[in-house]
Amino acid sequence: MRPIISMKSGLVKTCVLLVLSLAVAAPGYAHHLKKGETVNLPVTTSSAKARELYEKGMEDYENLYLERCNDDWRSAVKEDPNLAIAWAWIALNSSNPDEVSAARAKAKEVAPRASAGEQLMVTWISKVQEGDFIGGITAMNDMLEMYPRDKHLLYLAGNWLLLENGDDQALVVMEKALAIDRNFPAALNDLAYLYARRGQFEKAFADMDRYVAVLPKEPNPQDSYGELLRMAGNFEGSLTHYRAALKIYPDFVTSQVGLGDTYALMGNQEQARVEYDKSIRYAHNEADRLTYGMQRAMTFVRDGNYAQADKDFEEIAETAHAKEQDLQEAQALRSMAEYQADDNVALKDLKLAEEALTHRSTISASDRDEELSRILRNRVVRAAHAGNQLVADKSLQLLEAMANGNRNRVIQSSYHGAAGTLLMDQKKYEEAIVHLEEDQDNPFTMELLVQAYYQDLQTDKLHEAEAKLRGTNVPTMEQALVVPAIRAKRPNM
């Protein structure tokens, strides 16, 4: 486990690449920064206990104890309320919107008392959460320029890039971390994921073997091995490794979820629900509990029992609303929209999902904008399919404005996926391909891309895209709605 779409498009793509390249090259205006006198980023605190707790939190974060590290940092700021970077990491990693908002504000308030490097870390995290993607990544890069030999900072930056789908840049950063320490566990883990995303499973499993050897008594190496085996289609091997992780640490709930996800992809939805029920029971926080509930509800979609899926997703949305988890409420409603047969019902669900994002002001700008982009993407597709071109065009315009104003890769993918879909409807296959190729992690997009390559007589790319689509083993709604049906059809010749 790793810390759980005109002519303008060319400009958007170029800007994304230029912005992300900041992570692997020194910024042109950072020369005024003085490199740290020590190898590692300092921790500014007068409390030895607070320092110890902060460092334990970072160790737990690298080993993917994603709630335990929050508890470490919460304890650290009780010992020293001025420990800025601990507040920043609470803001980044907490699942409680109120806590995230308060911690980010506190980090910014006390940051001037910290070192220059720590101030940059606070700026990086704060600006990204506030929707200033360029400002955030620039601060991150300046921080790395100050401490280029701090393997932990390199991991944190590379891991964030990986989560933002900046895979090429993340790969370079992780290799830098491993050049400092070839057996650095956290970097080995992420490097394996990066290779797996490229379909280079031989390299991925070689890194996993090293990861397991370095941390034989930790659960996450087994958990990660299980996920990568599942991505490669080895479901029985995946189950074995998830069980091994739980044997090492029974409270490692992500491995329990992994069992449910694997059974769901295997087609055994009844057993998947058994495993998800355990995950829900032992979830470490409310947001995770709701997320695991959505995975369970998705099993009824895979079974074709849409009435039960509706019932479960509606209940999750209501619970999320009552628990003030606006993001999860929106996600549940958007998930319902994705499998509805009636476009008008889907559009109603998407309207409710968008409204959920406005219930409270505590949701971070980055979370709100990413989810809104997914909602708009679905609205473009559904409105066009329903023959409501006015709503489709208006929604695409909003999405394009978001993409032009925010270099977040999720938003970019949402825009390109939506733009490519409309161009496919207009039979403008060559133009559609330009957009669809920027959203190749989405099975809906990949299905259209296969069709576009067929129409454009790009046979080699067609077979490559179709093989990738058929081999997609991720526990998402898009996979559930597209991939099993594709596998049931005869491949294009």
N, C-alpha and C positions, 0 to 999 in steps of 0.2 A: 504494500500500500504506500502511496505517496500522498503528503498533506493536500486527501477527498481536500441581397448583394447586387454605358454612355462614354463617353470620352473621359468622364471624370474618374471612372474606375481605375484607369491606369495611374492617375495621380494618387488616388487613395492607396493603391498597392505600393507605389513607390514610397510614399510617406511612411507606410507601415514598416517597410524594410529599412528605411533610413533611421527611423526612431529606434527600432529594435537593435540595429547595429551599434547603437550607443553602448549596449551592454558588453560588447567585446572589443571596443576601441576607445582609446582615451578621448574625452571630449575636447574640442578645440579651445574651449574657454575655461578649462579647469586647471590651466598651468599655474594659476595663482595659489592653488591649494598646496599646503605643505604636507608631504607624506608623513604618516605617523612615525613617531620616534620608536615605537614598538611594533612588532610584527602584527599583533592582533589588536582589534578595536578595543579601547579601554572601556571599563564599566565604572562610571562616575557615581560613587556612593561612599559615604562614611561608615556604612554598616557592613561588617564582614558577613553577617547573617543574610542580609539582603543580596549581597553579591553571590553568596553560595546558592541561594534559592534561585536567583536569576540564571546562573550557569546550569543548575540542575534542570531548569525549565528548558533551556536550549538543548541540553542533552536528550531530554525526553521528547522534544520536538523532532530532533533528528532521528530518533528511534520510533517515531510515529505514535507515541502515547499522546494523542491530540487533545485529550481533556485533562490528563494529569499535568501536562506542561502549563495549562492555564491555571491550575491550582497552585503550581509552583510560583508563577508570576504574581498571582493574587497575594500569596503570602509574602513575596518579596516587597511589593509596594506597601504592605502593612508595616513592614520593618523600616522601609524608607519611602515615604510618599513622593519623594522627588526623583525617584529612579525612572527617568524618562523612557529609556528603551524597553523596560518591562511593561510600562503602560502601552507603548506602541505595539508590542507583541500581543498583549491582551486584545487590543483593538483589531489586530489582523486576524487573530485565531479564534476569538470567541464566537459563539453562535447566537448570543443574546444581543439583539439590536440595541437595546438600551445601554448595555454594558459597553458595546463597541463604540457607540457615540460618546459616552462619558469618558472612556479610556482614551480615545483619540484626542478629545479636548484637553484632558489632563496632561497627556504626553506633550502637546504643543505648548501648554502653559509652563511646564517645568523644563522644557528642552534648553532654554538659554543658559541654564546652570550646568549643562553637560558639556562634554568635549565636542569639537567640531564634527568628528566622525559620527558621534551619537546623534547630533542634531541632524545630520544628513539622513540617518536611518529613520528618524522620526518624520522628516520631510518626505522621504520616499513612501513610507507607508501611508501617511496622512493624505498626500496629494493623490495617490492612486485611489484611495477610498473615496476621495472627494471628486473624482472624475477627471483630474488633471493628469492624464496618462503620461504626457511628454514631460511635465515637471517632475513627476514621480520617478520615471526611469532615468532622468538626468541626475537627480539626487542620488539614486542608487549607483550610477556609474561614477559620480564624483567620490562616493564613499569607497568604492572598489579601487579607485585611483590612489586614494590615501593609504589603503592597506591591501596592496596587491598580493601579499603572501598570507593573508588570513583565509585559510581553507574554509572556515565556517561561514564567513561572509560570502565567499564564492558559492558555497552550497546554497545559502539562503537566496542569493540572487538567481542562480541557475534554476533552483526549484520553482521560484516565482515565475520565471520565464517559461518553464515547462507547463505550469498550470495555466499560463496565458497563451499556450500553443505556439510559443516562440521556440520551436524545437531546435532549429539550426543554431541559434544563439545559445540556447541552454546547453547544447552538446559541447560547444567551445568552452563555456564556463566550467562545466563539470570536468572536462579534460584538464583545465588549468588546476582545479582543486586536486585532481589525482596526480598531477605532476609534482605537487607539493607532498602528498602522502598517497602513494599508490594503493594503499589498503584503507582509505578513508571510507567507512561503511556507507554513510549517507549519500556520497557521490556515486559509489558503485550501484546503489539502488536506483538512483535516478537515471544513470547512464544506461542501465539495463532497460528501463522503460522507454528511453529515447530510441534505442535500437529496436525494441519490439514494435514501437509505433511505425517504424520504417519497414517492418516485416523481416528484419534481420535477426531472427530468433536464435541462430547459432551464437552470435555475439552476445545477445541478451542473456542467454542461459549460462554462458561462460562467466559473465559478470555476476550473475546470481549465485553461481557456485562459489565464487570468491566472497560474496557478501555473506553467504551462509557460513563459510569457513571462518570468517572474521568474527561473526557474532552467533556462535552456535546455540547459545542459551537465550537468545532474544526471539520473540514471536514474529516480528515484522519480516525478517528474511524469508521465513516460511510462507507468510501471508503474501508477500510480493511474488514469490515463486508460483504460488497458486494462481494469482491473477494473470501472470504472464503465460502460464501453461494454458489457462482458459482462453486467452487471446489467440493462442496458437491452435486452439481446437482440441487440446488434450484434456478433456473434462475429468476423466478418472484421476489423472495425475494432479489436476487442480484440487480435487476434493481431498486427496491424500495430504497435500501440503497445508491446506486450510486446517485440517484436523490436527496436523502436527503443531501448527501455531497455537491452537486452542489447548493442546496438551501441555505446551510450555507455559501458557498464561491463559487460563480459562476466561478471564475478563477481557480478552482482546476481541471486542465485539465486532470489529471490522472483518475478522475471519469468520465469525458466525454469519454475518451478512454475505460474505463471499460464498459460503455454502449455499445460501438461498439463491444468489445470483447464478451460480453454476448450475444448480438443478433447474432453474427457470430456463436457461439457455439449452439445457439438455432436453427440455420438453416435459419434465416431470414437475408440473405445477403444484400438485398436491404436496410433494415433499418440500418444494420450495417454500410453500406457505408455512409448513412446520418450522423450517429454519428461520424464516422471517419473524415468526411469532416469538421465537427465543430472542432474536435481535431486538425487537421492540421492547420486550420485557426487561432486558438488561442495558438498554440504551443509556448513555451517560448524560444526555441532555435532551431537552424538549425538541430542538431542531432535528437532531439525529432520529429521535423517535418518530417524528412526522415523516422524515425522509424514508426511513425503513418501511413505514406504513404505505408510502407511495409505491415502493418496490413490490410490496405484497399485493397491492391493488392491481398492479400491472400484470400479475399472473392471470387474472381473470380476462384481461385483454388478450393475452396469449392463448387462453382457452376459448376465446370467442364468446365469453359470457359478459357482454357489455352492460347488461342491466346491473349485475353485481359490481362490476367495475365502477359504474356511475355511483352506486350507493356508497362504495368505499371512498372514492375520491371526494364526494360531497361531504362525507363525514370528516375526512381529513381537513378539508378546507374550512369547515365550521370550527373544528378543534383549533386549527392554526389561528383563526380569527380570534377565538376566545383567549388563546394563549399569547396574543400579540406577536405572532410570528408571520408577519406580512409576506415575506419572501416565499415561505412554504405554502401559504394560502394561494398566492399567485401561481406557483408551480403546479399545485394540484389542479387548479382550474384550467391552466394551459394544457396540462396532460390530458384532461377530459376532452378538450377541444380537438386534440390531435387524432383521436380515433372515432369521432362522431361521423356517422354516415351523412347526416343532414348538415349542409354548410351553414344554414341559418342558426341551428343549435350551436354549432362550433363558434360562430361569430358572437353569439350571446355569452358563451363561456369565456371567450377572449376579452370581451368587454368587462366582465366581472373580474377577470385576472388583472387587467390594467388598473381597475379601481382599487384592487387590494394593495397595489403598490403605493397608493396615496393615503392610506388610512392613518399612518403616523409618519412623523418626520425623522424618526431614529434610524430608518434603514439607510445604509450607506449609498452614496450616489453611484458607486461602481456596481453594487448589487442591483440597485433599481434599474440602472441603464442597461445592464446586461440582460436582465429578465424582460424589460420592456422591448428590447430588440428582438428577443425570441417571440414575444407576443405579436409584435408588428409583422415579423416574417410570416407567421402563421396566418395573420389577418390578410396579408397580401395574397397569399395562395388561395385561401378560402373565398375571399371576396371575388377574385378573378374567376374561380371555378363556379361561383354562384351567378356569374354574369354581371356583377356589380363592379364595373371597371372604374367608376369614380372613386369608390372606397379603396380599391386596390391601388390605384395610382396615387391617391393621397397618402396612403399608408407607406408606400414605397418612397415617396418624397420625404416623409418624416424620417424614415429609416436612413435614407441617403444623407440627410442633414446630420443625423447622429454620427454616421460613419465619417463624414468629412470633418466633424468637430471633435472626434474622440478616436484615438488610435488603438483602443481596446480591441483585441483580436476576436473576441466573442461578437462584438458589435459589427466588426468588419465581415465576419462569416455570415451573420444574419442578413446583412445587406446583400452580399453577393449571392447567397442562396435564393433570396426573394427575387432579385433582379434577373438572375438566370432562369428562374421558373417562368416569369412573365415573358421573357424572350423565347423560351421554348414554346409557350402557348402561341406566340406569333410566328413560329417556325423560322426564327432567325437563329439557326443553329450555331453558326460560326461566332456570332456575338455572345450567344448564351454560354458557349464553352469558356470564354474568357472569364466570365463570372463564376460559373460552376466549379472551375478548377481551384478557386479560392476558398471552397467550402467542402473539401473532400472528406471530412470526418462525419458528415451527416448522410445517413443512408438514403434519405429522400433525394438529396442532391446527387449522390452517386448513381442512383437509379436513372435520373434524368441525364446525367453525364454519359452513361452507357448509350442511351438513346441518341444523344447529340453526336457522339462519335460515330455511331452507325449511320446517321443521316449525312454526316460530313465525310464519310468514307475513311475514317482514321482507324483502320482495323487493329493495328498493334495497340493503340491506346484503349480501344474498346475492350480487347481481351484482358488487358492489365486492370482496367477499372472494374470489369465484371468479376474477375478473380478476387480482387480486393473486397468488393461488396459481398460476394458469397462467403468469404472468409471472415466477415465481421462478427466478432463474438464479444459484444459489449452489452451490458444489461440496461439498455435504454428503451424508451418508448419507440423511437424511430427504428431501432433494430427490430423490435417486436412487430412493427407494422409493415416492414419492408423485406427484411432478409429471409424469413421462413418462406414467404411466397416466392421470392426469387429463386431460392434453392429448389422449390418444387417444379420450376420450369426448366425446360431444356436450354442449355447455354447457347448464346448466339454463335454461329459458325463463322 
